[in-house]
């Protein structure tokens, strides 16, 4: 019973993982820029 459910879910998980990887690759650059921006704002607020 559990095995058949796992067999059904596995392709969906793999597809979702692939999509998440693509999103992550795209977001790394955006995330880094956002992180630096937030860090800059925090430093500006503190000093």
C-alpha atoms as an extended CHARMM CRD file, in Angstrom:
* protein
*
        47  EXT
         1         1  UNK       CA              0.0000000000        0.0000000000        0.0000000000  PROA      1               0.0000000000
         2         2  UNK       CA              2.6370000000        2.5290000000        1.0660000000  PROA      2               0.0000000000
         3         3  UNK       CA              4.9440000000        1.5040000000       -1.7770000000  PROA      3               0.0000000000
         4         4  UNK       CA              2.3340000000        2.2780000000       -4.4460000000  PROA      4               0.0000000000
         5         5  UNK       CA              1.7040000000        5.6970000000       -2.8960000000  PROA      5               0.0000000000
         6         6  UNK       CA              5.4550000000        6.3870000000       -2.8730000000  PROA      6               0.0000000000
         7         7  UNK       CA              5.7160000000        5.2480000000       -6.5110000000  PROA      7               0.0000000000
         8         8  UNK       CA              2.9140000000        7.6670000000       -7.4460000000  PROA      8               0.0000000000
         9         9  UNK       CA              4.3610000000       10.5960000000       -5.4820000000  PROA      9               0.0000000000
        10        10  UNK       CA              8.0190000000       10.1850000000       -6.4700000000  PROA      10              0.0000000000
        11        11  UNK       CA              7.7300000000       11.6230000000      -10.0430000000  PROA      11              0.0000000000
        12        12  UNK       CA              5.7930000000       14.5980000000       -8.6890000000  PROA      12              0.0000000000
        13        13  UNK       CA              8.4420000000       15.1710000000       -6.0240000000  PROA      13              0.0000000000
        14        14  UNK       CA             11.2060000000       14.9620000000       -8.6290000000  PROA      14              0.0000000000
        15        15  UNK       CA              9.4050000000       17.4250000000      -10.9010000000  PROA      15              0.0000000000
        16        16  UNK       CA              8.7940000000       19.7980000000       -7.9890000000  PROA      16              0.0000000000
        17        17  UNK       CA             12.4590000000       19.4420000000       -7.0040000000  PROA      17              0.0000000000
        18        18  UNK       CA             13.5320000000       20.3670000000      -10.5350000000  PROA      18              0.0000000000
        19        19  UNK       CA             11.2610000000       23.4240000000      -10.5290000000  PROA      19              0.0000000000
        20        20  UNK       CA             12.5270000000       24.4380000000       -7.0900000000  PROA      20              0.0000000000
        21        21  UNK       CA             16.1290000000       24.1210000000       -8.2790000000  PROA      21              0.0000000000
        22        22  UNK       CA             15.4270000000       26.3710000000      -11.2680000000  PROA      22              0.0000000000
        23        23  UNK       CA             13.7100000000       28.8820000000       -8.9930000000  PROA      23              0.0000000000
        24        24  UNK       CA             16.5660000000       28.6730000000       -6.4920000000  PROA      24              0.0000000000
        25        25  UNK       CA             19.1580000000       29.2820000000       -9.2300000000  PROA      25              0.0000000000
        26        26  UNK       CA             17.1940000000       32.3460000000      -10.3860000000  PROA      26              0.0000000000
        27        27  UNK       CA             16.5830000000       33.5610000000       -6.8480000000  PROA      27              0.0000000000
        28        28  UNK       CA             20.1940000000       33.2660000000       -5.6390000000  PROA      28              0.0000000000
        29        29  UNK       CA             21.1470000000       36.4400000000       -7.5340000000  PROA      29              0.0000000000
        30        30  UNK       CA             17.9760000000       38.2780000000       -6.4690000000  PROA      30              0.0000000000
        31        31  UNK       CA             18.3120000000       37.0010000000       -2.9070000000  PROA      31              0.0000000000
        32        32  UNK       CA             21.9370000000       38.1320000000       -2.6780000000  PROA      32              0.0000000000
        33        33  UNK       CA             21.0400000000       41.6130000000       -3.9610000000  PROA      33              0.0000000000
        34        34  UNK       CA             18.1050000000       41.7850000000       -1.5360000000  PROA      34              0.0000000000
        35        35  UNK       CA             20.2760000000       40.5950000000        1.3260000000  PROA      35              0.0000000000
        36        36  UNK       CA             22.9110000000       43.2460000000        0.5950000000  PROA      36              0.0000000000
        37        37  UNK       CA             20.1770000000       45.8880000000        0.3370000000  PROA      37              0.0000000000
        38        38  UNK       CA             18.6710000000       44.8520000000        3.6910000000  PROA      38              0.0000000000
        39        39  UNK       CA             22.1450000000       44.7450000000        5.2450000000  PROA      39              0.0000000000
        40        40  UNK       CA             22.8400000000       48.2340000000        3.9040000000  PROA      40              0.0000000000
        41        41  UNK       CA             19.5470000000       49.5230000000        5.3340000000  PROA      41              0.0000000000
        42        42  UNK       CA             20.3060000000       47.9580000000        8.7230000000  PROA      42              0.0000000000
        43        43  UNK       CA             23.7940000000       49.4750000000        8.7970000000  PROA      43              0.0000000000
        44        44  UNK       CA             22.3250000000       52.8410000000        7.7390000000  PROA      44              0.0000000000
        45        45  UNK       CA             19.7010000000       52.6160000000       10.5160000000  PROA      45              0.0000000000
        46        46  UNK       CA             22.2710000000       51.6670000000       13.1700000000  PROA      46              0.0000000000
        47        47  UNK       CA             24.8500000000       54.3290000000       12.3170000000  PROA      47              0.0000000000
